[in-house]
Amino acid sequence: MTKNQKPEIFEITVEQLTVYRYHVEMTDDVSDPEAIALERFRAGELPDAGPAEGEQHELTTYFVGPVEPEAEPSLTYDRWREKYRPIANDLCQGAPYDGLMFETYGAEREYVLRHNSECIWTLVQAEDELVILSGWHFVNRLGYFITERPWDGLETAEIALG
């Protein structure tokens, strides 16, 4: 599988069934002994007739089939900061975005370029809004961020800033 190829995901269930046996005394007011046994089981009552040796079934798997992975929810700026942990710009005192943004030129740009490309994020002006995009971008760039944790998605992540 190539880096840009989306992995195929399959759902498999794994079950191991234990049989619990309850004795239910049949009296005139008992019309549904199964419901009584189920109620006792749900209440956490230990079975009075099992499980017994040999009553545990073999481990079983079932192939369900291919499934689509759930899309990651849209990242907010705060959630992005928590998840990817941008590092502080120690090259420039008072850098924008709480000291996290790096400039697009000079020593700060060179510093950014020395990092893993999957840890670089770009602040861009997109239409009438500011957006942080995963990766190194040149067009409409306003600054860069470097994160401790890499972006491992196959497509560009986009974090809207308001």
C-alpha positions as CSV (number, residue, x, y, z in Angstrom):
1,M,0.0,0.0,0.0
2,T,1.4,3.4,-0.9
3,K,1.4,6.3,1.6
4,N,-1.4,8.1,-0.2
5,Q,-3.6,5.0,-0.6
6,K,-6.5,4.8,1.8
7,P,-6.4,1.6,3.9
8,E,-9.3,-0.8,3.5
9,I,-11.0,-1.6,6.8
10,F,-12.9,-4.7,7.6
11,E,-15.2,-5.4,10.5
12,I,-14.7,-8.7,12.4
13,T,-16.6,-9.7,15.5
14,V,-15.0,-11.9,18.1
15,E,-17.3,-13.8,20.5
16,Q,-16.8,-16.2,23.3
17,L,-20.1,-17.3,24.8
18,T,-20.5,-18.7,28.2
19,V,-23.7,-20.5,29.1
20,Y,-25.2,-19.5,32.5
21,R,-27.9,-21.8,33.8
22,Y,-30.5,-20.7,36.3
23,H,-33.1,-22.9,38.0
24,V,-36.4,-21.2,38.2
25,E,-39.0,-22.6,40.5
26,M,-42.3,-22.9,38.8
27,T,-45.2,-21.8,40.9
28,D,-48.7,-20.7,40.0
29,D,-47.7,-17.1,39.6
30,V,-44.7,-17.8,37.3
31,S,-45.8,-17.4,33.7
32,D,-42.4,-16.6,32.0
33,P,-39.5,-18.5,33.6
34,E,-37.1,-17.2,30.8
35,A,-37.8,-13.6,31.9
36,I,-37.1,-14.4,35.5
37,A,-33.8,-16.0,34.6
38,L,-32.8,-13.1,32.5
39,E,-33.8,-10.6,35.2
40,R,-31.6,-12.6,37.7
41,F,-28.7,-12.5,35.2
42,R,-29.0,-8.8,34.6
43,A,-29.1,-8.2,38.3
44,G,-25.7,-9.9,38.6
45,E,-27.0,-12.9,40.4
46,L,-24.6,-15.9,40.0
47,P,-26.2,-18.8,38.2
48,D,-27.2,-21.7,40.5
49,A,-26.8,-24.3,37.8
50,G,-23.7,-23.2,35.9
51,P,-21.5,-22.3,34.2
52,A,-20.2,-25.8,34.4
53,E,-17.0,-27.3,33.0
54,G,-17.5,-27.8,29.3
55,E,-20.3,-25.2,29.0
56,Q,-18.0,-22.5,27.6
57,H,-18.2,-22.4,23.8
58,E,-15.2,-22.0,21.6
59,L,-13.9,-18.6,20.6
60,T,-15.7,-17.7,17.4
61,T,-15.0,-15.0,14.8
62,Y,-17.4,-13.7,12.1
63,F,-16.4,-11.8,9.0
64,V,-18.8,-8.9,8.7
65,G,-17.4,-7.2,5.7
66,P,-15.8,-4.0,4.5
67,V,-16.8,-0.8,6.4
68,E,-16.1,2.9,5.8
69,P,-14.0,4.5,8.5
70,E,-15.7,7.2,10.4
71,A,-14.6,10.6,9.4
72,E,-12.6,12.5,12.0
73,P,-14.7,15.3,13.3
74,S,-13.7,18.8,12.2
75,L,-11.0,20.2,14.3
76,T,-11.4,23.5,16.1
77,Y,-8.4,25.5,16.8
78,D,-8.5,24.6,20.5
79,R,-8.9,20.9,19.7
80,W,-6.1,21.1,17.2
81,R,-3.8,22.6,19.8
82,E,-4.7,19.8,22.3
83,K,-4.2,17.0,19.8
84,Y,-1.1,18.1,17.8
85,R,0.6,20.4,20.4
86,P,2.2,23.2,18.5
87,I,5.6,24.2,19.8
88,A,6.5,27.8,20.8
89,N,8.4,30.0,18.5
90,D,11.5,30.7,20.6
91,L,13.1,32.7,17.7
92,C,10.7,35.6,18.0
93,Q,9.5,37.1,21.3
94,G,5.8,38.0,21.0
95,A,5.1,35.8,18.0
96,P,1.4,35.7,16.9
97,Y,-1.0,33.1,18.1
98,D,0.2,33.0,21.7
99,G,3.8,32.7,20.5
100,L,3.2,29.7,18.3
101,M,3.4,31.1,14.8
102,F,6.6,31.2,12.7
103,E,7.3,33.8,9.9
104,T,7.4,32.9,6.2
105,Y,10.9,34.3,5.7
106,G,14.4,34.4,7.1
107,A,15.7,32.3,10.1
108,E,12.2,31.3,11.2
109,R,11.3,29.9,7.7
110,E,14.6,28.0,7.7
111,Y,13.9,26.6,11.2
112,V,10.5,25.4,10.1
113,L,11.9,23.7,7.0
114,R,14.3,21.6,9.2
115,H,11.3,19.8,10.8
116,N,9.4,16.8,9.7
117,S,7.0,17.9,7.0
118,E,4.2,16.0,8.7
119,C,4.6,18.4,11.7
120,I,4.4,21.6,9.7
121,W,1.1,23.5,9.4
122,T,0.4,26.6,7.4
123,L,-1.8,29.6,8.3
124,V,-3.4,30.8,5.0
125,Q,-5.9,33.4,4.0
126,A,-8.6,31.5,2.2
127,E,-11.3,33.8,0.7
128,D,-12.5,35.8,3.7
129,E,-11.3,33.5,6.5
130,L,-8.1,32.3,8.1
131,V,-7.4,28.6,7.9
132,I,-4.6,26.4,9.2
133,L,-3.7,23.6,6.7
134,S,-1.6,20.6,7.4
135,G,1.6,20.6,5.5
136,W,3.9,23.2,3.9
137,H,1.9,25.6,1.6
138,F,3.2,28.7,-0.3
139,V,0.1,30.3,-1.8
140,N,-1.7,32.8,0.5
141,R,0.5,31.8,3.4
142,L,0.7,34.0,6.5
143,G,2.8,31.9,8.8
144,Y,3.7,28.4,9.9
145,F,3.3,26.2,12.9
146,I,5.3,23.2,14.0
147,T,3.6,20.5,16.1
148,E,5.0,17.8,18.4
149,R,2.7,15.3,16.9
150,P,2.6,14.6,13.1
151,W,-0.5,14.8,10.8
152,D,-0.9,11.3,9.5
153,G,-4.0,11.8,7.4
154,L,-4.0,11.2,3.6
155,E,-5.7,14.4,2.8
156,T,-5.0,18.0,3.9
157,A,-6.5,18.9,7.2
158,E,-8.2,22.2,7.5
159,I,-8.8,24.1,10.7
160,A,-11.0,27.2,10.3
161,L,-10.2,30.1,12.7
162,G,-13.5,31.9,12.8
